[in-house]
Amino acid sequence: MSFFISDAMAAAPAAQAPGMEGMLFPLAILVFFYFMFLRPQSKRAKEKKEMLAKIQKGAEVVTSGGILGKVVDLDDNFVKIEVSENMFLQVQRQSVENFMPKGTYKAVNKKISTNKV
């Protein structure tokens, strides 16, 4: 009889290594993260890529900086946006975040011009 180990502990069989049951929880976490984070992010990236391919002259857009404008000219990498009367900005195509409904640009510019004192 040992002083530090009881007889019951000494006679216990060796613990078995976890099999498939031990892998279920980590796999469930990975599946959870895939459906919660990775899949929606890849869907958004695909939608943005399709949106950027559809940009054409005359479209009303908002940039990632929040600038509203009307597309005047575009090429493979850059978009020229009219932000006010005879005022243009050239931005990267990737900085365009979304399209606005037709008439938004005109309505905002009209509102701004009537508020000038």
GROMACS elastic network, one bead per residue, 0.5 to 0.9 nm:
[ bonds ]
;  ai    aj funct       b0    kb
    1     5     6  0.80737   500
    1     6     6  0.75233   500
    1     7     6  0.67909   500
    2     5     6  0.55624   500
    2     6     6  0.67011   500
    2     7     6  0.76457   500
    3     6     6  0.73710   500
    5     8     6  0.82839   500
    5     9     6  0.65149   500
    5    10     6  0.65772   500
    6     9     6  0.54589   500
    6    10     6  0.64079   500
    6    11     6  0.88647   500
    7    10     6  0.51419   500
    7    11     6  0.62488   500
    7    12     6  0.87859   500
    8    11     6  0.53364   500
    8    12     6  0.63659   500
    9    12     6  0.52664   500
    9    13     6  0.87272   500
   10    13     6  0.83714   500
   12    15     6  0.86055   500
   13    16     6  0.89077   500
   16    19     6  0.85704   500
   17    22     6  0.87496   500
   18    21     6  0.65261   500
   18    22     6  0.51171   500
   18    23     6  0.81104   500
   19    22     6  0.56365   500
   19    23     6  0.72120   500
   20    23     6  0.52058   500
   20    24     6  0.65370   500
   21    24     6  0.53888   500
   21    25     6  0.78457   500
   22    25     6  0.68131   500
   22    26     6  0.80232   500
   23    26     6  0.56591   500
   23    27     6  0.61742   500
   23    28     6  0.85832   500
   24    27     6  0.52049   500
   24    28     6  0.60005   500
   24    29     6  0.86652   500
   25    28     6  0.50339   500
   25    29     6  0.62904   500
   25    30     6  0.87770   500
   26    29     6  0.50979   500
   26    30     6  0.63434   500
   26    31     6  0.87665   500
   27    30     6  0.50773   500
   27    31     6  0.62310   500
   27    32     6  0.85340   500
   28    31     6  0.51505   500
   28    32     6  0.60817   500
   28    33     6  0.86908   500
   29    32     6  0.50049   500
   29    33     6  0.62340   500
   29    34     6  0.86154   500
   30    33     6  0.52072   500
   30    34     6  0.61828   500
   30    35     6  0.88006   500
   31    34     6  0.50620   500
   31    35     6  0.63458   500
   31    36     6  0.85507   500
   32    35     6  0.54187   500
   32    36     6  0.60302   500
   32    37     6  0.83754   500
   33    36     6  0.50542   500
   33    37     6  0.55686   500
   33    38     6  0.68808   500
   33    39     6  0.88248   500
   34    37     6  0.56383   500
   34    39     6  0.59170   500
   34    40     6  0.86657   500
   35    38     6  0.63528   500
   35    39     6  0.54610   500
   35    40     6  0.72056   500
   36    39     6  0.69051   500
   36    40     6  0.69083   500
   36    41     6  0.89612   500
   37    40     6  0.58736   500
   37    41     6  0.62268   500
   37    42     6  0.88131   500
   38    41     6  0.52499   500
   38    42     6  0.62386   500
   38    43     6  0.86850   500
   39    42     6  0.52552   500
   39    43     6  0.62208   500
   39    44     6  0.87447   500
   40    43     6  0.50039   500
   40    44     6  0.62009   500
   40    45     6  0.86464   500
   41    44     6  0.51607   500
   41    45     6  0.62557   500
   41    46     6  0.86827   500
   42    45     6  0.50301   500
   42    46     6  0.61810   500
   42    47     6  0.86396   500
   43    46     6  0.51218   500
   43    47     6  0.62137   500
   43    48     6  0.86718   500
   44    47     6  0.50615   500
   44    48     6  0.61433   500
   44    49     6  0.85826   500
   45    48     6  0.51641   500
   45    49     6  0.61853   500
   45    50     6  0.86982   500
   46    49     6  0.51267   500
   46    50     6  0.63064   500
   46    51     6  0.86401   500
   47    50     6  0.51496   500
   47    51     6  0.61325   500
   47    52     6  0.86738   500
   48    52     6  0.60945   500
   48    53     6  0.85666   500
   48    94     6  0.88041   500
   48    97     6  0.77412   500
   48    98     6  0.82497   500
   49    52     6  0.52079   500
   49    53     6  0.63374   500
   49    54     6  0.88817   500
   49    94     6  0.87653   500
   50    53     6  0.51341   500
   50    54     6  0.65007   500
   51    54     6  0.51723   500
   51    55     6  0.67371   500
   51    97     6  0.88132   500
   51    98     6  0.76334   500
   51    99     6  0.83857   500
   52    55     6  0.54979   500
   52    93     6  0.70793   500
   52    94     6  0.73538   500
   52    96     6  0.75170   500
   52    97     6  0.86789   500
   52    98     6  0.87263   500
   53    56     6  0.85666   500
   55    58     6  0.88841   500
   55    59     6  0.67925   500
   55    61     6  0.89195   500
   55    71     6  0.82292   500
   55    74     6  0.83967   500
   55    93     6  0.89955   500
   55    99     6  0.86014   500
   56    59     6  0.59111   500
   56    71     6  0.70637   500
   56    72     6  0.85454   500
   56    73     6  0.81561   500
   56    74     6  0.75375   500
   57    60     6  0.88100   500
   57    70     6  0.78761   500
   57    71     6  0.51175   500
   57    72     6  0.53985   500
   57    73     6  0.60724   500
   57    74     6  0.73333   500
   58    70     6  0.58730   500
   58    71     6  0.51763   500
   58    72     6  0.62345   500
   58    73     6  0.86665   500
   59    69     6  0.84681   500
   59    70     6  0.57160   500
   59    71     6  0.54295   500
   59    72     6  0.83206   500
   59    99     6  0.71218   500
   59   100     6  0.78767   500
   59   101     6  0.87199   500
   59   102     6  0.76039   500
   60    68     6  0.73144   500
   60    69     6  0.57366   500
   60    71     6  0.63222   500
   60    81     6  0.88391   500
   60    98     6  0.87567   500
   60    99     6  0.58348   500
   60   100     6  0.53374   500
   60   101     6  0.70280   500
   60   102     6  0.66195   500
   60   103     6  0.81218   500
   60   104     6  0.74006   500
   60   105     6  0.64730   500
   61    67     6  0.81415   500
   61    68     6  0.58718   500
   61    69     6  0.56417   500
   61    70     6  0.62365   500
   61    71     6  0.72512   500
   61    81     6  0.84871   500
   61    96     6  0.67131   500
   61    97     6  0.74220   500
   61    98     6  0.57921   500
   61   100     6  0.54338   500
   61   101     6  0.86939   500
   61   105     6  0.85512   500
   62    65     6  0.78992   500
   62    66     6  0.57899   500
   62    67     6  0.53768   500
   62    69     6  0.64960   500
   62    70     6  0.88016   500
   62    95     6  0.86620   500
   62    96     6  0.60070   500
   62    97     6  0.58546   500
   62    98     6  0.56951   500
   62    99     6  0.64312   500
   62   100     6  0.70452   500
   63    66     6  0.52166   500
   63    67     6  0.52560   500
   63    68     6  0.67515   500
   63    69     6  0.83226   500
   63    91     6  0.83333   500
   63    94     6  0.87289   500
   63    95     6  0.53570   500
   63    97     6  0.51385   500
   63    98     6  0.72441   500
   64    67     6  0.74295   500
   64    94     6  0.86872   500
   64    95     6  0.52484   500
   64    96     6  0.60069   500
   64    97     6  0.54154   500
   64    98     6  0.86432   500
   65    95     6  0.78200   500
   65    96     6  0.88510   500
   65    97     6  0.88765   500
   66    97     6  0.86685   500
   67    83     6  0.75255   500
   68    81     6  0.85083   500
   68    82     6  0.86236   500
   68    83     6  0.64149   500
   68   100     6  0.85477   500
   68   104     6  0.87977   500
   68   105     6  0.68615   500
   68   108     6  0.89132   500
   69    81     6  0.54571   500
   69    82     6  0.52978   500
   69    84     6  0.76559   500
   69    88     6  0.87541   500
   69    89     6  0.87956   500
   69   105     6  0.62772   500
   70    80     6  0.84026   500
   70    81     6  0.53024   500
   70    82     6  0.51679   500
   70    83     6  0.67424   500
   70   105     6  0.68141   500
   71    74     6  0.73973   500
   71    79     6  0.68305   500
   71    80     6  0.59582   500
   71    82     6  0.63984   500
   72    79     6  0.77516   500
   72    80     6  0.56047   500
   72    81     6  0.56121   500
   72    82     6  0.63889   500
   72    88     6  0.85496   500
   73    78     6  0.85887   500
   73    79     6  0.60159   500
   73    81     6  0.72316   500
   74    77     6  0.78265   500
   74    78     6  0.58540   500
   74    80     6  0.58891   500
   74    81     6  0.86942   500
   74    90     6  0.89813   500
   74    93     6  0.82534   500
   75    78     6  0.55587   500
   75    79     6  0.64754   500
   75    80     6  0.88040   500
   75    93     6  0.84273   500
   76    79     6  0.83609   500
   76    93     6  0.76383   500
   77    91     6  0.86338   500
   77    92     6  0.58843   500
   77    93     6  0.54757   500
   77    94     6  0.79716   500
   78    90     6  0.65106   500
   78    91     6  0.55792   500
   78    94     6  0.83163   500
   79    89     6  0.81865   500
   79    90     6  0.56113   500
   79    91     6  0.54181   500
   79    92     6  0.60822   500
   79    93     6  0.55795   500
   79    96     6  0.85917   500
   80    88     6  0.65514   500
   80    89     6  0.56535   500
   80    91     6  0.64398   500
   80    92     6  0.87685   500
   81    87     6  0.84569   500
   81    88     6  0.54367   500
   81    89     6  0.51605   500
   81    90     6  0.61233   500
   81    91     6  0.75439   500
   82    85     6  0.72030   500
   82    86     6  0.70820   500
   82    87     6  0.57723   500
   82    89     6  0.64101   500
   82    90     6  0.88182   500
   83    86     6  0.81455   500
   83    87     6  0.58679   500
   83    88     6  0.58431   500
   83    89     6  0.69887   500
   83   105     6  0.84345   500
   83   109     6  0.87414   500
   84    87     6  0.50616   500
   84    88     6  0.72288   500
   84   109     6  0.70421   500
   85    88     6  0.83551   500
   85   109     6  0.85363   500
   91    94     6  0.83126   500
   91    95     6  0.67631   500
   91    96     6  0.80949   500
   92    95     6  0.54888   500
   92    96     6  0.75492   500
   93    96     6  0.58568   500
   94    97     6  0.76503   500
   96    99     6  0.82016   500
   99   102     6  0.89573   500
  100   103     6  0.83792   500
  100   104     6  0.65818   500
  100   105     6  0.81783   500
  101   104     6  0.59506   500
  101   105     6  0.86377   500
  102   105     6  0.75081   500
  102   106     6  0.84796   500
  103   106     6  0.52409   500
  103   107     6  0.60445   500
  103   108     6  0.85894   500
  104   107     6  0.51654   500
  104   108     6  0.61329   500
  104   109     6  0.85962   500
  105   108     6  0.53139   500
  105   109     6  0.61974   500
  105   110     6  0.85730   500
  106   109     6  0.52328   500
  106   110     6  0.60666   500
  106   111     6  0.85563   500
  107   110     6  0.51228   500
  107   111     6  0.61112   500
  107   112     6  0.86397   500
  108   111     6  0.50623   500
  108   112     6  0.61821   500
  108   113     6  0.86319   500
  109   112     6  0.50937   500
  109   113     6  0.61087   500
  109   114     6  0.86404   500
  110   113     6  0.51752   500
  110   114     6  0.62236   500
  110   115     6  0.87048   500
  111   114     6  0.53442   500
  111   115     6  0.63670   500
  112   115     6  0.52576   500
  112   116     6  0.66561   500
  113   116     6  0.55241   500
  113   117     6  0.89802   500
  114   117     6  0.81233   500
